[in-house]
């Protein structure tokens, strides 16, 4: 069986900061979530990271 080595990396920002948006990215095949720490606060990013982890577990 062929296993693709290509990864889909998505940079998360204001337009992808909702549960529905992140769930859609995961369901579309996102392998890596990238957060740009040059913009936003650490508190905002920690919420986003927690959301990605929770949704990744839910979606599988």
Residue pairs with C-beta under 8 A, 6 or more apart in sequence:
7 31
7 32
8 28
8 29
8 30
8 31
8 32
9 30
9 31
9 32
9 34
10 16
10 25
10 30
10 32
10 33
10 34
11 34
11 35
11 36
12 22
12 33
12 34
12 35
12 48
12 52
13 36
13 39
15 21
16 22
16 25
17 48
17 51
19 51
19 55
22 33
22 51
22 52
22 55
23 55
23 58
23 59
25 33
26 55
26 56
26 59
27 59
33 49
33 52
35 45
35 48
35 49
37 45
